[in-house]
Amino acid sequence: MFVFNLGSAFITFFAVVGPPKTLLAFARLAGTRSNLELRRLAALSTAISAVIGLVLGFGADELTTLFHISDQSLQLAGGAIFFVYAVALVFGVHLGSDGDEDEHLANPLVDGIRELLLPYIASPLAITAVLVASLNQDNWGWKAAVSGAYVAVAVINYLCVAVLAPLMRRTHRTSLEVLSRLLGLLLAAVGVELFLEGLSGLGVHLPEVH
């Protein structure tokens, strides 16, 4: 049976909130902001995203208890969400994108944070992934490892934006789209396996695959 280990958790984080998705979000902002503003925005949004990941990683048990959610329910829901998102990603459909790009706030930094809220800072997919991964094992060492993996992805995102900021205005998005679709295939497989793990936890007999 599939085991949601640290490797699969990192791959999931990388797919749902890693550079392929984050760079696309920042590329939309690059046209109206300087390189310095883009780096400041990346640093602040990365810090907020990392804090959210740490809180969810260490507080997953308390959160699911508060809302009376079982581990199996979260696995089934998370697996279904990952699969639907991955299929959309493979076909080039970016779910959760803010289609209203004409309204801007007076403060460029706050405006950028607002635009990055769903795709990066508080991505529903990333939140689901952190909760599912954290609940997979009931010990603080595992929760620290999961939280660390999420923070590592957030730091990688910042480094990519900081290094590639001057190129974002001239870089064609096709290369990022191709990488996103490849990661979508991996995420679809993770979603299916996670869904099967939820069924197994409910007592559904599944044949062993060797």
C-alpha positions as CSV (number, residue, x, y, z in Angstrom):
1,M,0.0,0.0,0.0
2,F,1.1,3.5,-0.8
3,V,2.9,5.4,2.0
4,F,2.8,9.2,2.0
5,N,6.5,9.6,2.9
6,L,8.6,12.7,3.1
7,G,9.6,12.4,-0.6
8,S,6.1,12.3,-1.8
9,A,5.2,15.2,0.5
10,F,8.0,17.3,-1.0
11,I,6.9,16.4,-4.6
12,T,3.3,17.3,-3.7
13,F,4.4,20.7,-2.2
14,F,6.6,21.3,-5.2
15,A,3.8,20.6,-7.6
16,V,1.0,22.6,-5.9
17,V,3.0,25.7,-4.7
18,G,6.5,25.3,-6.2
19,P,8.4,27.3,-8.8
20,P,6.4,26.2,-11.9
21,K,3.2,27.7,-10.4
22,T,4.9,30.5,-8.4
23,L,6.9,31.9,-11.3
24,L,3.8,32.0,-13.4
25,A,2.1,34.1,-10.7
26,F,5.1,36.4,-10.3
27,A,5.5,36.7,-14.1
28,R,2.1,38.4,-14.2
29,L,3.4,41.0,-11.7
30,A,6.8,41.6,-13.3
31,G,5.4,43.9,-16.0
32,T,4.3,46.6,-13.6
33,R,7.0,46.3,-10.9
34,S,10.8,46.9,-10.7
35,N,13.2,44.0,-9.9
36,L,13.6,45.4,-6.3
37,E,9.8,45.6,-5.8
38,L,9.5,42.0,-7.1
39,R,12.1,40.7,-4.8
40,R,10.6,42.5,-1.8
41,L,7.2,41.1,-2.7
42,A,8.7,37.6,-3.0
43,A,10.4,37.9,0.4
44,L,7.3,39.0,2.2
45,S,4.9,36.5,0.5
46,T,7.4,33.7,1.1
47,A,7.7,34.6,4.8
48,I,3.9,34.6,5.2
49,S,3.5,31.3,3.3
50,A,6.2,29.7,5.4
51,V,4.5,30.8,8.7
52,I,1.2,29.4,7.4
53,G,2.9,26.1,6.5
54,L,4.5,25.8,10.0
55,V,1.3,26.6,11.8
56,L,-0.6,24.0,9.8
57,G,2.1,21.4,9.9
58,F,2.4,21.5,13.7
59,G,-1.3,22.2,14.4
60,A,-2.9,19.7,12.0
61,D,-4.2,17.5,14.8
62,E,-5.8,20.3,16.7
63,L,-7.4,21.8,13.5
64,T,-8.9,18.5,12.4
65,T,-10.2,17.8,15.9
66,L,-11.8,21.3,16.0
67,F,-13.7,20.6,12.8
68,H,-14.3,16.9,13.6
69,I,-12.5,15.7,10.5
70,S,-11.1,12.2,10.4
71,D,-7.8,11.3,8.8
72,Q,-9.6,9.1,6.2
73,S,-12.0,11.9,5.2
74,L,-9.1,14.3,4.7
75,Q,-7.2,11.7,2.6
76,L,-10.2,11.0,0.4
77,A,-10.9,14.7,-0.1
78,G,-7.3,15.6,-0.6
79,G,-6.8,12.8,-3.1
80,A,-9.8,13.9,-5.1
81,I,-8.7,17.5,-5.0
82,F,-5.1,16.7,-6.1
83,F,-6.4,14.6,-8.9
84,V,-8.8,17.2,-10.2
85,Y,-6.2,19.9,-10.0
86,A,-3.6,17.7,-11.6
87,V,-5.8,16.9,-14.6
88,A,-6.6,20.6,-15.1
89,L,-2.8,21.3,-14.8
90,V,-2.0,18.7,-17.5
91,F,-4.5,20.4,-19.9
92,G,-3.2,23.9,-19.1
93,V,-6.1,25.1,-17.0
94,H,-5.0,27.0,-13.9
95,L,-7.7,26.6,-11.2
96,G,-8.0,29.3,-8.6
97,S,-6.5,32.0,-10.7
98,D,-7.9,35.5,-10.2
99,G,-9.5,36.6,-13.4
100,D,-10.0,40.2,-12.3
101,E,-6.6,41.8,-13.1
102,D,-7.8,45.3,-13.8
103,E,-8.5,46.4,-10.2
104,H,-5.3,47.5,-8.3
105,L,-4.8,48.8,-4.8
106,A,-2.8,52.0,-4.2
107,N,0.0,50.2,-2.3
108,P,1.9,48.0,-4.8
109,L,3.2,45.7,-2.1
110,V,-0.3,45.1,-0.7
111,D,-1.7,44.7,-4.2
112,G,0.9,42.1,-5.0
113,I,0.1,40.2,-1.8
114,R,-3.6,40.2,-2.7
115,E,-2.8,38.8,-6.2
116,L,-0.6,36.1,-4.7
117,L,-3.0,35.1,-1.9
118,L,-4.7,32.1,-3.6
119,P,-2.0,30.9,-6.0
120,Y,0.9,31.0,-3.4
121,I,0.4,32.4,0.1
122,A,-2.7,30.6,1.1
123,S,-3.2,28.1,-1.6
124,P,-6.0,25.7,-0.7
125,L,-4.1,22.9,-2.4
126,A,-1.0,23.6,-0.4
127,I,-3.0,23.8,2.8
128,T,-4.6,20.4,2.1
129,A,-1.2,18.9,1.3
130,V,0.3,20.1,4.5
131,L,-2.6,18.7,6.6
132,V,-2.6,15.4,4.8
133,A,1.1,14.9,5.1
134,S,1.3,16.1,8.8
135,L,-1.5,13.6,9.8
136,N,0.2,10.7,8.1
137,Q,2.3,10.0,11.2
138,D,1.6,11.0,14.8
139,N,5.0,12.2,16.1
140,W,6.7,15.6,16.3
141,G,9.7,14.6,14.3
142,W,7.5,13.8,11.3
143,K,5.6,17.0,11.7
144,A,8.8,19.0,11.8
145,A,10.1,17.2,8.7
146,V,6.8,18.0,6.8
147,S,6.9,21.6,7.9
148,G,10.6,21.8,7.0
149,A,9.8,20.4,3.5
150,Y,7.1,23.0,3.0
151,V,9.4,25.9,4.1
152,A,12.2,24.5,1.9
153,V,9.8,24.8,-1.2
154,A,8.9,28.3,-0.1
155,V,12.6,29.3,0.1
156,I,13.3,27.7,-3.3
157,N,10.4,29.8,-4.7
158,Y,12.0,33.0,-3.3
159,L,15.4,32.1,-4.7
160,C,13.9,31.4,-8.1
161,V,12.1,34.7,-8.2
162,A,15.1,36.7,-6.8
163,V,17.5,35.2,-9.4
164,L,15.1,35.2,-12.4
165,A,13.4,38.6,-11.7
166,P,15.3,40.4,-14.5
167,L,14.4,37.7,-17.0
168,M,10.7,37.4,-16.2
169,R,9.7,40.2,-18.5
170,R,11.3,38.5,-21.5
171,T,10.9,34.8,-20.6
172,H,8.2,33.0,-22.6
173,R,5.8,31.2,-20.3
174,T,5.7,28.0,-22.5
175,S,8.7,26.5,-20.6
176,L,7.0,27.0,-17.3
177,E,3.7,25.6,-18.6
178,V,5.5,22.4,-19.9
179,L,7.1,21.8,-16.5
180,S,3.8,22.4,-14.7
181,R,2.1,19.8,-16.9
182,L,4.8,17.2,-16.2
183,L,4.4,17.8,-12.5
184,G,0.7,17.5,-13.0
185,L,1.2,13.9,-14.0
186,L,3.1,13.1,-10.8
187,L,0.5,14.9,-8.7
188,A,-2.3,13.0,-10.3
189,A,-0.6,9.7,-9.3
190,V,-0.1,11.0,-5.8
191,G,-3.8,12.0,-5.6
192,V,-5.0,8.5,-6.7
193,E,-2.7,6.8,-4.2
194,L,-3.8,9.1,-1.4
195,F,-7.5,8.4,-2.2
196,L,-6.8,4.6,-2.2
197,E,-5.0,5.0,1.2
198,G,-8.2,6.7,2.5
199,L,-10.3,3.8,1.3
200,S,-8.0,1.3,2.9
201,G,-8.2,3.2,6.2
202,L,-12.0,2.9,6.1
203,G,-11.6,-0.9,5.7
204,V,-12.1,-1.3,2.0
205,H,-10.0,-4.3,0.8
206,L,-7.7,-3.4,-2.0
207,P,-5.6,-6.0,-3.9
208,E,-1.8,-5.8,-3.4
209,V,0.1,-4.4,-6.3
210,H,3.7,-5.7,-6.7
